Amino acid sequence: MKPKIFFKVPMMLSACLFLIPLTGFADETTAIASHVTLWQLLKAGGWTMVVLGLLSVLALTMIFYNFLMLKLDSLVPTEFTENLIMRLEARDLQGARIICEKKKNIITAIALAGINRYARGKTVMREAMEKAMVKEVSKLWKSIAYLGDIASISPLLGLLGTVIGMIQAFNVISTAGESLKPIMLVGGISKALITTAAGLVVAIPALGFYSYFRGIVQNICDIVDDYSTDIIKLIEESYPSSPSSLPSSLKEIETQEVLFNA
C-alpha cells in the first residue's frame, strides 16, 4: 500500500467519526441539524471542545507518523539481517561492522553496540547489545503510547464538559425560579451532550488505531528478539580465547570510542 493511501484512510475515518455524531444521531433530527453549523456546535461545547480539538489533531499526527514509520521492511529488513548473520557466522566482524554503518535500523543498532565493545569482553558486549535492544524496542512502544493516552483522556474531558454543562443547567433552574422556561436550559444541556459525544469521537478512533499499531509493534518486537538472540550468540562465539589475538581493527574502534566518551 502506498504512503498516500496511509494518509487518506485515517483522515477519512477520523473525519467521518468526528462529524457524524455532531451533525445528528438520527433521521428525525436532520432538519434541525441542517440549520446548525459545526462551528456553532463546537462553540456550544465550551473550552473543553478546544482541548478535544487539539487532542484530535495530535491523534491524527501520531496516526500518520506511525503509518509511515512502523514498517517491518525498514526497521528489520530481512535480506539485510540474513546477510549480516552470514557474515557473523563467517566471523567477518569487520565486514559486519561496515555494512551496519551504511544502513540504520534496529538490527544495526544492536549489532554495532556489541561490535564496538568487542575488546571489552563477552560480558560487556552482551550487556551493550541487550541494552540497545531494549532501547530500540522502547522507542517503538513510545511511538504508539500517545494514542493510548489520548483514548483514555478524551472521554474524561467529555465527561468534565458534561458535568460543567449540567451545573450550568441547574444554576439556571435555581436562579430563574417561577419564570423558568425550557429554552433557558438549552445552553447547559447542549454543552453536556456535545462534549460527551466529542470525547467519544476522539477516543474511539484513537483506541482503534492504538490496538492496530500495538499488533504491528508486537510483531516487530518478536522478530527483533529472534534475530538479536542469534546475533548476540554469534558475536560471542567469535570472541577469541585470548584477548591478545583480537583483530587490530576492532581494537582501534574500541580506542576511538573510549576517547570520544572521555
C-alpha positions as CSV (number, residue, x, y, z in Angstrom):
1,M,0.0,0.0,0.0
2,K,1.4,3.4,-1.0
3,P,2.1,6.2,1.7
4,K,-0.6,8.4,0.1
5,I,-3.2,5.8,0.9
6,F,-2.0,5.7,4.5
7,F,-2.7,9.4,4.8
8,K,-6.2,9.2,3.3
9,V,-7.5,6.2,5.2
10,P,-7.1,7.5,8.8
11,M,-8.1,11.1,7.8
12,M,-11.3,9.9,6.2
13,L,-12.2,7.6,9.0
14,S,-11.4,10.2,11.7
15,A,-13.3,12.9,9.9
16,C,-16.4,10.6,9.5
17,L,-16.4,9.6,13.1
18,F,-16.0,13.2,14.2
19,L,-18.7,14.7,12.0
20,I,-21.5,12.1,12.2
21,P,-22.2,12.4,16.0
22,L,-22.1,16.2,15.9
23,T,-24.5,16.7,13.0
24,G,-27.3,14.4,14.2
25,F,-27.7,11.0,15.5
26,A,-31.0,10.1,13.8
27,D,-33.1,10.9,10.8
28,E,-35.6,12.8,12.9
29,T,-33.0,15.5,13.8
30,T,-31.8,16.0,10.2
31,A,-33.9,19.0,9.6
32,I,-32.8,20.7,12.8
33,A,-29.2,19.8,12.4
34,S,-29.1,21.2,8.9
35,H,-29.6,24.7,10.4
36,V,-26.7,24.3,12.9
37,T,-23.1,24.7,11.7
38,L,-20.2,22.7,13.0
39,W,-18.7,25.8,14.4
40,Q,-21.9,26.6,16.4
41,L,-21.8,23.1,17.9
42,L,-18.1,23.4,18.8
43,K,-18.7,26.8,20.3
44,A,-21.6,25.5,22.4
45,G,-19.3,22.9,23.9
46,G,-17.1,25.5,25.6
47,W,-13.4,25.3,26.3
48,T,-13.4,21.5,26.6
49,M,-14.1,21.3,22.9
50,V,-10.9,23.3,22.2
51,V,-8.8,20.8,24.2
52,L,-10.6,17.9,22.5
53,G,-9.9,19.5,19.1
54,L,-6.2,19.8,19.9
55,L,-6.2,16.1,21.0
56,S,-7.8,15.1,17.8
57,V,-5.1,16.9,15.8
58,L,-2.4,15.2,17.9
59,A,-4.1,11.8,17.4
60,L,-4.1,12.3,13.6
61,T,-0.5,13.3,13.7
62,M,0.5,10.2,15.6
63,I,-1.6,8.0,13.3
64,F,0.2,9.4,10.2
65,Y,3.6,9.1,11.9
66,N,3.1,5.5,12.9
67,F,1.7,4.5,9.5
68,L,4.9,5.9,7.9
69,M,7.4,4.7,10.5
70,L,6.2,1.3,11.6
71,K,7.3,-0.7,8.6
72,L,8.9,-4.1,9.1
73,D,11.0,-3.8,5.9
74,S,12.7,-0.6,7.1
75,L,13.0,-1.4,10.8
76,V,14.0,-5.1,10.4
77,P,14.9,-5.7,6.8
78,T,15.0,-9.5,6.3
79,E,17.6,-9.6,3.4
80,F,20.0,-7.3,5.2
81,T,19.7,-9.2,8.5
82,E,20.3,-12.5,6.8
83,N,23.4,-11.0,5.1
84,L,24.6,-9.8,8.5
85,I,24.1,-13.1,10.1
86,M,26.0,-14.8,7.3
87,R,29.0,-12.5,7.9
88,L,28.9,-13.1,11.6
89,E,28.8,-16.9,11.0
90,A,31.9,-16.5,8.9
91,R,33.4,-14.4,11.8
92,D,33.8,-11.4,9.5
93,L,33.2,-8.8,12.2
94,Q,34.9,-6.1,10.2
95,G,32.6,-6.7,7.2
96,A,29.6,-6.8,9.5
97,R,30.6,-3.5,11.0
98,I,31.0,-1.9,7.6
99,I,27.5,-2.9,6.4
100,C,25.9,-1.9,9.7
101,E,27.4,1.6,9.5
102,K,25.9,2.0,6.0
103,K,22.4,1.2,7.0
104,K,20.5,2.4,10.0
105,N,17.8,0.2,11.6
106,I,17.1,-1.7,14.8
107,I,19.3,-4.7,13.9
108,T,22.4,-2.5,13.1
109,A,22.0,-0.6,16.4
110,I,22.1,-3.9,18.3
111,A,25.0,-5.4,16.3
112,L,27.1,-2.2,16.5
113,A,26.6,-2.0,20.2
114,G,28.4,-5.3,20.6
115,I,31.0,-5.0,17.8
116,N,32.1,-1.5,19.1
117,R,32.7,-3.0,22.5
118,Y,34.3,-6.2,21.3
119,A,37.6,-5.5,23.0
120,R,36.0,-5.3,26.4
121,G,35.0,-8.9,26.7
122,K,31.9,-11.1,26.3
123,T,30.0,-9.7,29.3
124,V,30.3,-6.1,28.3
125,M,29.3,-7.0,24.7
126,R,26.2,-8.9,25.8
127,E,25.1,-6.1,28.2
128,A,25.6,-3.5,25.5
129,M,23.6,-5.4,22.9
130,E,20.8,-6.2,25.3
131,K,20.6,-2.5,26.4
132,A,20.5,-1.5,22.7
133,M,17.7,-3.9,22.0
134,V,15.6,-2.7,25.0
135,K,16.2,0.9,23.9
136,E,15.1,0.3,20.3
137,V,12.0,-1.7,21.4
138,S,11.1,1.0,23.9
139,K,11.1,3.6,21.1
140,L,8.5,1.6,19.2
141,W,6.2,1.3,22.2
142,K,6.6,5.0,23.0
143,S,5.6,6.0,19.5
144,I,2.1,4.4,20.0
145,A,1.7,5.1,23.7
146,Y,0.4,8.6,23.0
147,L,-2.6,7.2,21.1
148,G,-3.5,5.1,24.2
149,D,-3.2,8.2,26.4
150,I,-5.4,10.2,24.1
151,A,-8.0,7.4,24.1
152,S,-8.0,7.5,27.9
153,I,-8.1,11.3,28.4
154,S,-10.7,12.2,25.8
155,P,-13.7,10.6,27.4
156,L,-12.8,12.1,30.7
157,L,-12.6,15.6,29.2
158,G,-16.0,14.9,27.6
159,L,-17.4,13.9,31.0
160,L,-15.9,17.0,32.5
161,G,-17.7,19.1,29.9
162,T,-20.9,17.1,30.7
163,V,-20.6,17.9,34.4
164,I,-20.0,21.6,33.7
165,G,-23.0,21.7,31.4
166,M,-25.3,20.1,33.9
167,I,-24.0,22.5,36.6
168,Q,-24.9,25.4,34.4
169,A,-28.4,24.0,33.7
170,F,-29.0,23.6,37.4
171,N,-27.8,27.1,38.1
172,V,-30.3,28.4,35.6
173,I,-33.1,26.5,37.4
174,S,-32.1,27.9,40.8
175,T,-31.9,31.5,39.6
176,A,-34.9,31.6,37.3
177,G,-37.4,30.4,39.9
178,E,-41.0,30.5,38.7
179,S,-40.0,32.3,35.4
180,L,-38.1,29.3,34.2
181,K,-38.6,28.3,30.6
182,P,-37.3,25.2,28.9
183,I,-35.4,27.2,26.4
184,M,-33.3,28.6,29.2
185,L,-31.8,25.1,29.9
186,V,-30.7,24.5,26.3
187,G,-27.2,26.0,26.8
188,G,-26.2,23.8,29.7
189,I,-27.8,20.6,28.3
190,S,-26.3,21.1,24.8
191,K,-22.9,21.6,26.3
192,A,-23.3,18.4,28.3
193,L,-24.3,16.3,25.3
194,I,-21.9,17.8,22.8
195,T,-18.8,17.4,24.9
196,T,-19.7,13.8,25.8
197,A,-20.1,13.0,22.1
198,A,-16.9,14.8,21.1
199,G,-14.9,13.0,23.8
200,L,-16.1,9.6,22.4
201,V,-15.5,10.7,18.8
202,V,-11.8,11.4,19.6
203,A,-11.3,8.4,21.8
204,I,-12.8,5.7,19.6
205,P,-10.6,6.2,16.6
206,A,-7.5,6.7,18.8
207,L,-8.2,3.4,20.6
208,G,-8.8,1.6,17.4
209,F,-5.6,2.7,15.8
210,Y,-3.7,2.1,19.0
211,S,-4.9,-1.5,19.0
212,Y,-3.9,-1.8,15.4
213,F,-0.4,-0.4,15.9
214,R,0.1,-2.4,19.0
215,G,-0.2,-5.6,17.0
216,I,2.4,-4.3,14.5
217,V,4.8,-3.3,17.2
218,Q,4.4,-6.7,19.0
219,N,5.2,-8.5,15.7
220,I,8.3,-6.4,15.1
221,C,9.4,-7.0,18.7
222,D,9.1,-10.7,18.3
223,I,11.2,-10.7,15.2
224,V,13.8,-8.4,16.7
225,D,14.0,-10.8,19.7
226,D,14.6,-13.8,17.5
227,Y,17.3,-12.0,15.4
228,S,19.0,-10.4,18.3
229,T,19.4,-13.8,20.1
230,D,21.2,-15.2,17.1
231,I,23.3,-12.0,16.6
232,I,24.4,-11.9,20.3
233,K,25.3,-15.6,20.2
234,L,27.3,-15.4,17.0
235,I,29.3,-12.3,18.2
236,E,30.1,-14.0,21.5
237,E,31.2,-17.2,19.7
238,S,33.5,-15.2,17.5
239,Y,35.4,-13.8,20.6
240,P,38.9,-15.3,20.7
241,S,40.1,-17.3,23.7
242,S,42.9,-14.9,24.2
243,P,42.3,-11.1,24.3
244,S,45.7,-10.6,22.7
245,S,44.5,-12.2,19.4
246,L,41.8,-9.6,18.9
247,P,41.7,-8.0,15.4
248,S,43.6,-4.8,15.3
249,S,40.7,-3.0,13.5
250,L,38.3,-3.8,16.4
251,K,40.9,-2.6,19.0
252,E,41.1,0.7,17.1
253,I,37.3,1.0,17.2
254,E,37.3,0.5,21.0
255,T,40.1,3.0,21.5
256,Q,38.3,5.7,19.4
257,E,35.0,5.1,21.4
258,V,36.8,5.5,24.8
259,L,38.5,8.7,23.6
260,F,35.2,10.1,22.3
261,N,33.3,9.3,25.6
262,A,36.2,10.9,27.6
